[in-house]
Amino acid sequence: MNGTLRRMWSYMAKEKGLFLLVIAMIIISSVLSLIGPYLMGLAVDGVLAGWVGRELLLMLIWLILIYFLQSGAVFFQNYWMIGIAQNVVFYMRNQLFSHLQKLPISFFQKRQHGELMSRLTNDMENVSRTLNGAVIQVVTSTLTLIGTIVMMLWLSPLLTVLTLLIVPVLFAGMKWITNRTGTYFKEQQKNLGDMNGYIEETISGQKIIKMYSQEKRVIDEFEIKNEALRTSSYWAQAYSGFIPKLMNMLNNISFTIIVGIGGILALKGAVSIGVIVTFTTYSRQFTRPLNDLANQFNMILSAVAGAERVFQIIDEKAEGKDENEAKTISSLKGDIVFDQVSFSYEEEVATLQQVSFHAPPGKTVALVGPTGAGKTTVISLLSRFYDADEGAIYVDGIDIKSITRQSLRRQMAFVLQDSVLFRTTVRENIRYGKLEAANDEVVEAAKNANAHDFIMKLPDGYDTVLTSEGSDLSQGQRQLLSIARAMLADPSLLILDEATSSIDTITEMKISEALNKLMEGRTTFVIAHRLNTIQHADLILVLKDGKVIEKGTDKELMERKGFYADLVRTQRQKGAV
Ligand code: ADP
């Protein structure tokens, strides 16, 4: 907790100028809030001593002036503090978001997206709200508290001791309460993140949920999460709600003591009536900061819990730094060598074992094998989403570890089964392949990809805005768009993940014609599901359990009558070819 607070402070320290102004305003308003009640007491004593109208009027003007100035100081301290809080949160949000972009793919695979979103939104909001209120409150309350005690001691030590009698009771009560609220607040944020994660998952997975009629199970699970959130929020708020009630009660008790005992003292002439008036206000002014501190303590706890969750992500290790001497490459011939590459996701399970092959420039390599054999993993290593545990991968003779990730990935384009489309225009979606491309280039790429015709039939042509999943396009059309995107990117390495589902013959012809054009002159890796499409591949790698068990051309492998030949035969029997 201390670490987190110190870290939050380091963000605020960037706003030193504003912070000094805020502190100055707080000091002014706190001092004025002490003078007010004192003058009030003087006025009462003055009236009792037979003040005339003019003196009373003068005192009234002073009081009005003081309360007016105090409000002004409070206004400005809030105004400037909001500035600080918003700047801090602005900065943290930027930092968190940009850090997210640097994290490795494996990080996102382990997390629920909605839960991450919750940290960016809810937790940030929490931090912001607290900074707005809590900092001022804590400083004001502390100052007022000290000031009030000093003034009270100066006016009447005896009455001060009587007022302070309630403090131990107060502290015991607050400690009891805050012990409980802190835990619940933490739990509440965690449950909120959990629930948001679940909501996000079910919204993006609606199709699957409906397809498998899982609505009821999903609703039940949601109810459990919702219930957990309700319980933790309920207790967090219920306990923190006790605090003002407790304060109020103690306040009234203290008030009674002061008036009662103060009255007796006044009758004996030990104190003046004015002092009692001042004291009653001070005693309220004295418990209020304690109350505020306690309340703020809760808010601070919940903000610290939020900030902790934000810092956790900021502290996540970014995707391995490029080696110091890493080179930027701007073009490639596309000569790929895997040399005895081994890799595992989890320590005990070997995912790839000593995979070796050579893909000469411009050739097509097909990866074949049962699901889970490691085809996708080969591509993930080539794209450096992960790094090989043993062995090395070379492109154009350079170890990929000595090439910057970004420049390596710029040389690659992916046409995947599930083309990722963004909620923007068709034009921008294609332009994702090359952000600086002119409109003509986009159209040219679309024409080459056989996508131009269908795009022109869309309501706004290239300016049609797609939904984020591209669900307003057919699967074939989505593929044509991602081919256009790859065309525009003009990479030297191409990764194709073949569609498994059937697409109508005409679209399929269009796709394969576009793909052939795209593959020309580029080293291409095809993750093949249907074997008839890879007969012309220059090299077929047959993977099984992470090992290359056969490699060669279709002709060579058929003659070998091994695993590949078996696979082809099975598929033919099933009529899949
Ligand atoms: P393929 O593409 O041939 O179907 P993959 O390369 O996707 O196979 O997977 C190879 C093996 O690695 C599988 O057993 C799979 O369960 C495992 N695997 C894939 N991705 C991960 C991951 N992110 N974490 C842990 N294991 C994984």
Boltz pocket constraint, residues with backbone or C-beta under 6 A from the ligand:
constraints:
  - pocket:
      binder: B
      contacts: [[A, 109], [A, 345], [A, 346], [A, 351], [A, 369], [A, 370], [A, 371], [A, 372], [A, 373], [A, 374], [A, 375], [A, 376], [A, 377], [A, 378]]
      max_distance: 6.0
